[in-house]
Amino acid sequence: MIVPFTYDYAAPFSEGLAYVCKGGGIVDPWYRDSDEYGKFGYINKTGEVVVPLVYDCEYSDCGGILLAQSFCGGYATVSKRTVIPESESYYMDYGMIDNTGMITVPLDYDWIWHDGGYWNFDNELVLVGLSDDHAGYYSWDSCGLVDTMGKEVVAIGHYTSIEPFCEGYAKVWYDASRSNYGSPIFGTGTYGFVDTAGREVVPCIFSNVRSFSEGLAAVLVDEKWGYIAIVEP
């Protein structure tokens, strides 16, 4: 026995650390009362607490709890819950820590994607947002990129959406029209690419684009598709 049965929840180890909980479980507004929520932190493979159990995790983090809260490239996403007494509701703030527990990205964001399935930004850049994440769809509102030390690389809200990097470039969507509900409308706006420094290396002038593959990216102009390549100076 390496880690005794003292936790209410434990996730698999990632990069030598495991996400664990005491005092309750995951925040699940459908099934749990507010006094049953536990606090989360990280232990190492000897059972020593490396990151104190001071964080919260909500049910919607699952996919989520085994991905976003796992360490990837030396960093992990963490969250804290703030209760709104007058409405009997709460909201979550997200940030990032390194493997010593130091907060590197402040808990100032409504959502973060660091290593969640297809939203892997090469462990160097983090997709963050200040509004609803639209249930994980590719269209994001008020999103941007920060590095793992919290420095803003792409201004939040400048683009309608940012997709994962392929071959060093990320597809970006600019100036989309909005529905009556405020959601961006596909087929409107223009597309281009940014590099890992946040520079718009391909201007947002195309009706649509596909991610780079083997040095080429498909682009749409006047309802016709072709390919572009980036020629470095």
MIDOSE-1310 file (N, C-alpha, C; in nm, 2 decimals, decimal comma, always signed):
residues 233
mivp	+0,08/-0,12/+0,00/+0,00/+0,00/+0,00/+0,09/+0,12/+0,00; +0,08/+0,20/-0,11/+0,16/+0,33/-0,12/+0,08/+0,45/-0,07; -0,05/+0,46/-0,12/-0,14/+0,57/-0,08/-0,26/+0,51/-0,01; -0,27/+0,54/+0,12/-0,38/+0,48/+0,20/-0,52/+0,53/+0,15
ftyd	-0,63/+0,45/+0,19/-0,76/+0,49/+0,15/-0,82/+0,60/+0,24; -0,76/+0,72/+0,22/-0,80/+0,84/+0,30/-0,87/+0,95/+0,21; -0,88/+0,92/+0,08/-0,94/+1,02/-0,01/-1,08/+0,99/-0,05; -1,16/+1,09/-0,08/-1,29/+1,07/-0,13/-1,29/+1,05/-0,28
yaap	-1,19/+1,09/-0,35/-1,17/+1,08/-0,49/-1,02/+1,08/-0,52; -0,98/+1,01/-0,63/-0,84/+1,01/-0,67/-0,84/+0,98/-0,82; -0,77/+1,07/-0,90/-0,76/+1,05/-1,04/-0,62/+0,98/-1,07; -0,60/+0,92/-1,19/-0,48/+0,86/-1,22/-0,36/+0,96/-1,21
fseg	-0,24/+0,90/-1,19/-0,12/+0,98/-1,19/-0,09/+1,04/-1,33; -0,04/+1,16/-1,33/+0,01/+1,22/-1,46/+0,14/+1,30/-1,42; +0,25/+1,27/-1,49/+0,37/+1,33/-1,46/+0,41/+1,32/-1,32; +0,38/+1,21/-1,25/+0,42/+1,19/-1,11/+0,33/+1,24/-1,01
layv	+0,22/+1,31/-1,05/+0,12/+1,36/-0,95/-0,02/+1,32/-0,98; -0,10/+1,30/-0,87/-0,24/+1,26/-0,89/-0,33/+1,36/-0,82; -0,44/+1,38/-0,88/-0,54/+1,48/-0,84/-0,63/+1,40/-0,74; -0,64/+1,45/-0,61/-0,71/+1,38/-0,51/-0,80/+1,48/-0,43
ckgg	-0,90/+1,42/-0,36/-1,00/+1,50/-0,30/-1,03/+1,45/-0,16; -1,06/+1,54/-0,06/-1,11/+1,51/+0,07/-1,22/+1,60/+0,11; -1,32/+1,55/+0,18/-1,42/+1,63/+0,24/-1,55/+1,63/+0,16; -1,56/+1,54/+0,05/-1,68/+1,54/-0,03/-1,64/+1,49/-0,17
givd	-1,70/+1,55/-0,27/-1,68/+1,50/-0,41/-1,68/+1,61/-0,51; -1,70/+1,58/-0,63/-1,70/+1,68/-0,74/-1,83/+1,76/-0,72; -1,82/+1,89/-0,75/-1,94/+1,97/-0,75/-2,04/+1,93/-0,86; -2,15/+1,88/-0,82/-2,26/+1,83/-0,91/-2,39/+1,88/-0,86
pwyr	-2,44/+2,00/-0,92/-2,56/+2,06/-0,87/-2,68/+1,98/-0,88; -2,68/+1,87/-0,97/-2,80/+1,79/-0,98/-2,81/+1,69/-0,87; -2,70/+1,64/-0,81/-2,71/+1,53/-0,72/-2,65/+1,56/-0,58; -2,58/+1,67/-0,56/-2,52/+1,70/-0,43/-2,56/+1,82/-0,37
dsde	-2,56/+1,82/-0,23/-2,58/+1,95/-0,16/-2,45/+2,02/-0,15; -2,46/+2,15/-0,12/-2,34/+2,24/-0,13/-2,24/+2,20/-0,02; -2,29/+2,14/+0,09/-2,19/+2,11/+0,20/-2,12/+1,98/+0,18; -2,14/+1,91/+0,06/-2,07/+1,79/+0,03/-1,96/+1,80/-0,06
ygkf	-1,93/+1,93/-0,10/-1,82/+1,95/-0,20/-1,69/+1,93/-0,13; -1,60/+1,86/-0,19/-1,46/+1,84/-0,14/-1,36/+1,94/-0,19; -1,24/+1,93/-0,13/-1,13/+2,02/-0,18/-1,03/+1,93/-0,24; -0,97/+1,98/-0,35/-0,88/+1,90/-0,43/-0,74/+1,95/-0,43
gyin	-0,64/+1,86/-0,45/-0,50/+1,90/-0,46/-0,43/+1,78/-0,52; -0,30/+1,78/-0,51/-0,22/+1,67/-0,57/-0,12/+1,61/-0,48; -0,10/+1,48/-0,49/-0,01/+1,40/-0,42/+0,10/+1,34/-0,51; +0,21/+1,30/-0,46/+0,31/+1,23/-0,54/+0,30/+1,08/-0,51
ktge	+0,39/+1,00/-0,57/+0,37/+0,86/-0,57/+0,41/+0,80/-0,43; +0,46/+0,88/-0,34/+0,48/+0,83/-0,20/+0,36/+0,87/-0,11; +0,27/+0,93/-0,17/+0,15/+0,98/-0,09/+0,17/+1,11/-0,03; +0,28/+1,18/-0,05/+0,30/+1,31/+0,01/+0,22/+1,42/-0,07
vvvp	+0,16/+1,51/+0,01/+0,08/+1,61/-0,05/+0,18/+1,72/-0,11; +0,18/+1,74/-0,24/+0,26/+1,83/-0,30/+0,19/+1,97/-0,33; +0,07/+1,96/-0,37/-0,02/+2,08/-0,38/-0,13/+2,07/-0,28; -0,14/+2,16/-0,19/-0,24/+2,15/-0,08/-0,38/+2,14/-0,14
lvyd	-0,47/+2,07/-0,07/-0,61/+2,05/-0,11/-0,69/+2,17/-0,08; -0,68/+2,27/-0,18/-0,75/+2,40/-0,16/-0,84/+2,43/-0,28; -0,84/+2,34/-0,38/-0,91/+2,37/-0,51/-1,04/+2,30/-0,52; -1,13/+2,35/-0,61/-1,26/+2,29/-0,63/-1,27/+2,23/-0,77
ceys	-1,36/+2,14/-0,79/-1,38/+2,08/-0,92/-1,53/+2,06/-0,94; -1,58/+2,10/-1,05/-1,72/+2,09/-1,08/-1,74/+1,97/-1,17; -1,87/+1,92/-1,18/-1,90/+1,81/-1,26/-1,87/+1,83/-1,40; -1,90/+1,95/-1,45/-1,87/+1,98/-1,60/-1,73/+1,97/-1,63
dcgg	-1,64/+1,97/-1,53/-1,49/+1,96/-1,56/-1,46/+1,82/-1,61; -1,55/+1,72/-1,59/-1,51/+1,59/-1,62/-1,51/+1,57/-1,77; -1,41/+1,53/-1,81/-1,35/+1,54/-1,94/-1,25/+1,65/-1,96; -1,20/+1,74/-1,87/-1,23/+1,77/-1,73/-1,14/+1,71/-1,63
illa	-1,20/+1,64/-1,54/-1,12/+1,60/-1,42/-1,01/+1,50/-1,45; -1,02/+1,43/-1,56/-0,91/+1,33/-1,60/-0,82/+1,39/-1,71; -0,86/+1,51/-1,76/-0,77/+1,57/-1,86/-0,72/+1,71/-1,82; -0,81/+1,80/-1,80/-0,77/+1,94/-1,77/-0,70/+1,95/-1,64
qsfc	-0,73/+1,87/-1,54/-0,67/+1,87/-1,42/-0,55/+1,78/-1,41; -0,52/+1,71/-1,52/-0,39/+1,63/-1,52/-0,28/+1,72/-1,56; -0,16/+1,68/-1,52/-0,04/+1,76/-1,55/+0,00/+1,72/-1,70; +0,04/+1,83/-1,77/+0,08/+1,81/-1,91/+0,19/+1,91/-1,93
ggya	+0,31/+1,87/-1,96/+0,42/+1,96/-1,98/+0,46/+2,04/-1,86; +0,43/+1,98/-1,74/+0,47/+2,05/-1,62/+0,36/+2,14/-1,56; +0,25/+2,15/-1,62/+0,14/+2,24/-1,58/+0,01/+2,17/-1,57; -0,08/+2,22/-1,49/-0,22/+2,17/-1,48/-0,32/+2,28/-1,45
tvsk	-0,44/+2,26/-1,50/-0,55/+2,35/-1,48/-0,61/+2,33/-1,34; -0,64/+2,43/-1,27/-0,71/+2,42/-1,14/-0,82/+2,52/-1,13; -0,92/+2,50/-1,04/-1,03/+2,59/-1,04/-1,07/+2,61/-0,89; -1,14/+2,73/-0,87/-1,20/+2,76/-0,74/-1,34/+2,80/-0,76
rtvi	-1,43/+2,77/-0,67/-1,57/+2,80/-0,67/-1,61/+2,91/-0,58; -1,69/+3,01/-0,64/-1,74/+3,12/-0,56/-1,89/+3,10/-0,55; -1,94/+3,09/-0,43/-2,09/+3,08/-0,41/-2,15/+3,22/-0,41; -2,27/+3,23/-0,47/-2,35/+3,35/-0,47/-2,47/+3,32/-0,38
pese	-2,47/+3,36/-0,26/-2,57/+3,32/-0,16/-2,71/+3,36/-0,20; -2,72/+3,48/-0,25/-2,86/+3,53/-0,28/-2,93/+3,45/-0,39; -2,85/+3,39/-0,48/-2,91/+3,31/-0,59/-2,90/+3,16/-0,57; -2,83/+3,12/-0,46/-2,80/+2,98/-0,43/-2,73/+2,91/-0,55
syym	-2,64/+2,99/-0,62/-2,57/+2,94/-0,73/-2,42/+2,96/-0,71; -2,34/+2,93/-0,80/-2,19/+2,95/-0,79/-2,13/+2,97/-0,93; -2,01/+3,02/-0,93/-1,93/+3,03/-1,06/-1,79/+2,98/-1,03; -1,72/+2,93/-1,13/-1,59/+2,88/-1,12/-1,49/+2,97/-1,19
dygm	-1,38/+2,99/-1,13/-1,26/+3,06/-1,19/-1,15/+2,96/-1,21; -1,08/+2,97/-1,32/-0,98/+2,88/-1,36/-0,84/+2,95/-1,38; -0,74/+2,87/-1,35/-0,60/+2,92/-1,37/-0,51/+2,80/-1,38; -0,38/+2,81/-1,37/-0,29/+2,70/-1,38/-0,18/+2,71/-1,28
idnt	-0,13/+2,59/-1,24/-0,02/+2,58/-1,15/+0,09/+2,49/-1,21; +0,21/+2,51/-1,16/+0,32/+2,42/-1,20/+0,33/+2,30/-1,11; +0,43/+2,21/-1,13/+0,43/+2,09/-1,05/+0,48/+2,11/-0,90; +0,51/+2,24/-0,87/+0,54/+2,27/-0,73/+0,42/+2,33/-0,66
gmit	+0,31/+2,35/-0,73/+0,19/+2,41/-0,67/+0,19/+2,56/-0,69; +0,29/+2,62/-0,75/+0,29/+2,77/-0,77/+0,19/+2,81/-0,88; +0,11/+2,91/-0,86/+0,01/+2,96/-0,95/+0,09/+3,03/-1,06; +0,08/+2,99/-1,19/+0,15/+3,05/-1,30/+0,06/+3,13/-1,38
vpld	-0,07/+3,08/-1,40/-0,17/+3,16/-1,47/-0,28/+3,19/-1,36; -0,30/+3,32/-1,33/-0,40/+3,35/-1,23/-0,54/+3,29/-1,25; -0,61/+3,26/-1,14/-0,74/+3,21/-1,15/-0,84/+3,32/-1,19; -0,83/+3,37/-1,31/-0,91/+3,49/-1,35/-1,00/+3,45/-1,47
ydwi	-1,00/+3,33/-1,51/-1,07/+3,29/-1,64/-1,20/+3,21/-1,61; -1,29/+3,21/-1,70/-1,41/+3,13/-1,69/-1,39/+2,99/-1,74; -1,29/+2,97/-1,83/-1,26/+2,84/-1,87/-1,12/+2,84/-1,93; -1,05/+2,72/-1,93/-0,92/+2,71/-1,98/-0,91/+2,57/-2,05
whdg	-0,85/+2,57/-2,17/-0,81/+2,44/-2,23/-0,66/+2,44/-2,25; -0,61/+2,34/-2,18/-0,46/+2,32/-2,19/-0,43/+2,19/-2,25; -0,49/+2,08/-2,21/-0,47/+1,95/-2,27/-0,59/+1,87/-2,25; -0,70/+1,91/-2,32/-0,82/+1,84/-2,32/-0,86/+1,78/-2,45
gywn	-0,81/+1,66/-2,48/-0,84/+1,59/-2,60/-0,78/+1,67/-2,72; -0,87/+1,71/-2,81/-0,83/+1,78/-2,93/-0,78/+1,93/-2,90; -0,81/+1,98/-2,78/-0,76/+2,12/-2,75/-0,63/+2,12/-2,69; -0,53/+2,05/-2,75/-0,39/+2,05/-2,70/-0,31/+2,16/-2,77
fdne	-0,27/+2,26/-2,69/-0,19/+2,37/-2,75/-0,04/+2,35/-2,73; +0,00/+2,23/-2,75/+0,15/+2,20/-2,75/+0,21/+2,23/-2,62; +0,14/+2,23/-2,51/+0,19/+2,25/-2,38/+0,25/+2,39/-2,35; +0,25/+2,47/-2,45/+0,32/+2,60/-2,44/+0,22/+2,72/-2,43
lvlv	+0,11/+2,70/-2,50/+0,01/+2,81/-2,50/-0,13/+2,75/-2,45; -0,20/+2,83/-2,38/-0,33/+2,79/-2,32/-0,44/+2,87/-2,38; -0,55/+2,81/-2,42/-0,67/+2,87/-2,47/-0,75/+2,91/-2,35; -0,78/+3,04/-2,33/-0,86/+3,09/-2,22/-0,98/+3,17/-2,26
glsd	-1,08/+3,18/-2,18/-1,20/+3,26/-2,21/-1,26/+3,33/-2,10; -1,34/+3,43/-2,13/-1,41/+3,51/-2,02/-1,56/+3,50/-2,04; -1,61/+3,39/-2,10/-1,75/+3,37/-2,11/-1,78/+3,23/-2,14; -1,90/+3,20/-2,17/-1,95/+3,06/-2,19/-1,86/+2,99/-2,29
dhag	-1,83/+2,86/-2,27/-1,75/+2,79/-2,37/-1,83/+2,72/-2,47; -1,96/+2,75/-2,48/-2,05/+2,69/-2,58/-2,04/+2,54/-2,58; -2,03/+2,47/-2,46/-2,04/+2,33/-2,45/-1,93/+2,26/-2,53; -1,81/+2,32/-2,55/-1,70/+2,26/-2,61/-1,70/+2,27/-2,77
yysw	-1,79/+2,35/-2,82/-1,79/+2,36/-2,97/-1,67/+2,44/-3,01; -1,65/+2,44/-3,14/-1,53/+2,51/-3,20/-1,54/+2,66/-3,20; -1,66/+2,71/-3,17/-1,68/+2,86/-3,17/-1,68/+2,91/-3,03; -1,58/+3,00/-3,00/-1,56/+3,05/-2,87/-1,59/+3,20/-2,86
dscg	-1,64/+3,25/-2,75/-1,66/+3,39/-2,73/-1,56/+3,44/-2,63; -1,50/+3,56/-2,67/-1,40/+3,62/-2,58/-1,29/+3,53/-2,54; -1,23/+3,46/-2,64/-1,12/+3,37/-2,62/-0,98/+3,44/-2,65; -0,88/+3,38/-2,60/-0,74/+3,43/-2,63/-0,64/+3,33/-2,59
lvdt	-0,51/+3,36/-2,61/-0,41/+3,27/-2,57/-0,31/+3,33/-2,47; -0,28/+3,26/-2,37/-0,17/+3,30/-2,28/-0,07/+3,19/-2,27; +0,05/+3,22/-2,23/+0,15/+3,12/-2,21/+0,14/+3,06/-2,07; +0,21/+2,96/-2,04/+0,20/+2,89/-1,91/+0,25/+2,97/-1,79
mgke	+0,30/+3,09/-1,82/+0,34/+3,18/-1,71/+0,24/+3,30/-1,70; +0,13/+3,29/-1,77/+0,03/+3,39/-1,76/+0,04/+3,51/-1,85; +0,14/+3,51/-1,94/+0,16/+3,63/-2,03/+0,06/+3,61/-2,15; -0,01/+3,72/-2,18/-0,11/+3,72/-2,29/-0,04/+3,73/-2,42
vvai	-0,06/+3,63/-2,50/+0,00/+3,62/-2,63/-0,09/+3,66/-2,74; -0,22/+3,62/-2,74/-0,32/+3,67/-2,83/-0,43/+3,73/-2,74; -0,46/+3,86/-2,77/-0,55/+3,94/-2,68/-0,69/+3,87/-2,68; -0,74/+3,86/-2,56/-0,87/+3,80/-2,54/-0,98/+3,88/-2,60
ghyt	-1,06/+3,81/-2,68/-1,17/+3,88/-2,75/-1,14/+3,93/-2,89; -1,01/+3,93/-2,93/-0,97/+3,98/-3,06/-1,03/+3,89/-3,17; -1,02/+3,75/-3,16/-1,07/+3,66/-3,25/-1,20/+3,60/-3,20; -1,28/+3,55/-3,30/-1,40/+3,48/-3,27/-1,37/+3,34/-3,22
siep	-1,27/+3,28/-3,28/-1,23/+3,14/-3,23/-1,08/+3,12/-3,27; -1,02/+3,03/-3,19/-0,88/+2,99/-3,21/-0,88/+2,84/-3,20; -0,82/+2,77/-3,30/-0,81/+2,63/-3,30/-0,67/+2,58/-3,27; -0,65/+2,45/-3,24/-0,52/+2,40/-3,20/-0,42/+2,43/-3,31
fceg	-0,29/+2,43/-3,26/-0,18/+2,45/-3,35/-0,15/+2,32/-3,43; -0,12/+2,34/-3,56/-0,07/+2,23/-3,64/+0,05/+2,28/-3,72; +0,16/+2,22/-3,70/+0,29/+2,26/-3,77/+0,32/+2,40/-3,73; +0,29/+2,45/-3,61/+0,33/+2,58/-3,56/+0,24/+2,69/-3,59
yakv	+0,12/+2,66/-3,65/+0,02/+2,77/-3,69/-0,12/+2,73/-3,64; -0,19/+2,82/-3,60/-0,33/+2,80/-3,55/-0,43/+2,88/-3,64; -0,54/+2,81/-3,67/-0,64/+2,87/-3,75/-0,72/+2,97/-3,66; -0,75/+3,09/-3,71/-0,82/+3,19/-3,63/-0,94/+3,24/-3,71
wyda	-1,04/+3,28/-3,64/-1,17/+3,33/-3,71/-1,19/+3,47/-3,66; -1,22/+3,56/-3,75/-1,22/+3,70/-3,71/-1,35/+3,76/-3,76; -1,41/+3,85/-3,68/-1,52/+3,94/-3,72/-1,65/+3,86/-3,77; -1,69/+3,76/-3,70/-1,81/+3,68/-3,74/-1,93/+3,76/-3,70
srsn	-2,04/+3,74/-3,78/-2,17/+3,80/-3,74/-2,23/+3,72/-3,62; -2,32/+3,79/-3,55/-2,38/+3,73/-3,43/-2,53/+3,70/-3,45; -2,57/+3,59/-3,39/-2,71/+3,56/-3,39/-2,78/+3,65/-3,29; -2,91/+3,64/-3,28/-2,99/+3,71/-3,18/-2,95/+3,67/-3,03
ygsp	-2,89/+3,55/-3,02/-2,85/+3,51/-2,89/-2,70/+3,55/-2,86; -2,64/+3,61/-2,96/-2,50/+3,65/-2,94/-2,40/+3,55/-2,98; -2,44/+3,43/-3,03/-2,35/+3,33/-3,07/-2,29/+3,36/-3,21; -2,17/+3,33/-3,24/-2,11/+3,36/-3,38/-2,18/+3,27/-3,48
ifgt	-2,20/+3,32/-3,60/-2,27/+3,25/-3,71/-2,16/+3,19/-3,81; -2,16/+3,06/-3,82/-2,07/+3,00/-3,92/-2,10/+3,05/-4,06; -1,99/+3,06/-4,13/-2,01/+3,11/-4,27/-1,99/+3,26/-4,28; -1,98/+3,33/-4,17/-1,96/+3,47/-4,17/-1,82/+3,50/-4,12
gtyg	-1,77/+3,62/-4,14/-1,63/+3,66/-4,10/-1,53/+3,60/-4,19; -1,40/+3,61/-4,15/-1,29/+3,57/-4,23/-1,19/+3,49/-4,14; -1,10/+3,42/-4,21/-1,01/+3,33/-4,14/-0,87/+3,35/-4,18; -0,77/+3,32/-4,09/-0,63/+3,33/-4,12/-0,56/+3,24/-4,02
fvdt	-0,43/+3,27/-4,00/-0,35/+3,19/-3,91/-0,26/+3,28/-3,82; -0,23/+3,23/-3,70/-0,13/+3,30/-3,61/-0,03/+3,19/-3,58; +0,09/+3,24/-3,55/+0,20/+3,15/-3,50/+0,21/+3,15/-3,35; +0,30/+3,07/-3,30/+0,31/+3,05/-3,15/+0,35/+3,18/-3,08
agre	+0,39/+3,28/-3,15/+0,42/+3,41/-3,08/+0,30/+3,50/-3,09; +0,19/+3,46/-3,14/+0,07/+3,54/-3,15/+0,06/+3,63/-3,27; +0,16/+3,62/-3,36/+0,16/+3,70/-3,48/+0,07/+3,65/-3,58; -0,01/+3,74/-3,65/-0,10/+3,70/-3,76/-0,02/+3,68/-3,88
vvpc	+0,03/+3,56/-3,91/+0,12/+3,54/-4,02/+0,05/+3,52/-4,15; -0,08/+3,48/-4,14/-0,17/+3,48/-4,26/-0,29/+3,57/-4,23; -0,30/+3,68/-4,30/-0,41/+3,77/-4,26/-0,55/+3,70/-4,27; -0,64/+3,75/-4,20/-0,78/+3,70/-4,20/-0,85/+3,75/-4,32
ifsn	-0,83/+3,69/-4,43/-0,89/+3,74/-4,56/-0,96/+3,63/-4,63; -0,96/+3,51/-4,58/-1,02/+3,39/-4,65/-1,16/+3,36/-4,59; -1,24/+3,31/-4,68/-1,38/+3,27/-4,64/-1,38/+3,15/-4,55; -1,28/+3,06/-4,56/-1,26/+2,95/-4,47/-1,12/+2,90/-4,49
vrsf	-1,07/+2,82/-4,40/-0,93/+2,76/-4,41/-0,93/+2,63/-4,34; -0,84/+2,54/-4,37/-0,81/+2,42/-4,30/-0,67/+2,43/-4,24; -0,65/+2,35/-4,14/-0,52/+2,36/-4,07/-0,41/+2,31/-4,16; -0,29/+2,35/-4,13/-0,17/+2,31/-4,21/-0,14/+2,16/-4,19
segl	-0,10/+2,11/-4,30/-0,06/+1,97/-4,31/+0,05/+1,95/-4,42; +0,17/+1,90/-4,38/+0,28/+1,89/-4,47/+0,31/+2,02/-4,54; +0,30/+2,13/-4,46/+0,34/+2,26/-4,51/+0,24/+2,34/-4,59; +0,12/+2,28/-4,61/+0,02/+2,35/-4,69/-0,11/+2,35/-4,61
aavl	-0,19/+2,46/-4,64/-0,32/+2,48/-4,58/-0,42/+2,51/-4,69; -0,54/+2,44/-4,69/-0,64/+2,47/-4,78/-0,71/+2,60/-4,75; -0,74/+2,68/-4,84/-0,81/+2,81/-4,82/-0,92/+2,82/-4,92; -1,03/+2,90/-4,88/-1,14/+2,92/-4,97/-1,15/+3,07/-5,01
vdek	-1,16/+3,09/-5,14/-1,17/+3,23/-5,19/-1,27/+3,22/-5,30; -1,38/+3,31/-5,29/-1,48/+3,31/-5,40/-1,54/+3,17/-5,43; -1,56/+3,10/-5,32/-1,62/+2,96/-5,33/-1,53/+2,86/-5,40; -1,40/+2,89/-5,41/-1,31/+2,80/-5,47/-1,20/+2,77/-5,37
wgyi	-1,15/+2,64/-5,37/-1,05/+2,60/-5,27/-0,92/+2,59/-5,34; -0,81/+2,63/-5,27/-0,68/+2,62/-5,32/-0,59/+2,60/-5,20; -0,46/+2,61/-5,21/-0,36/+2,58/-5,10/-0,26/+2,70/-5,09; -0,22/+2,73/-4,97/-0,12/+2,83/-4,95/-0,01/+2,76/-4,87
aive	+0,11/+2,82/-4,88/+0,23/+2,79/-4,80/+0,28/+2,91/-4,74; +0,35/+2,90/-4,62/+0,41/+3,02/-4,56/+0,56/+3,02/-4,59; +0,60/+3,12/-4,65/+0,74/+3,14/-4,69/+0,81/+3,23/-4,59; +0,90/+3,17/-4,51/+0,96/+3,25/-4,40/+1,06/+3,35/-4,47
p	+1,08/+3,47/-4,42/+1,17/+3,57/-4,48/+1,32/+3,52/-4,46
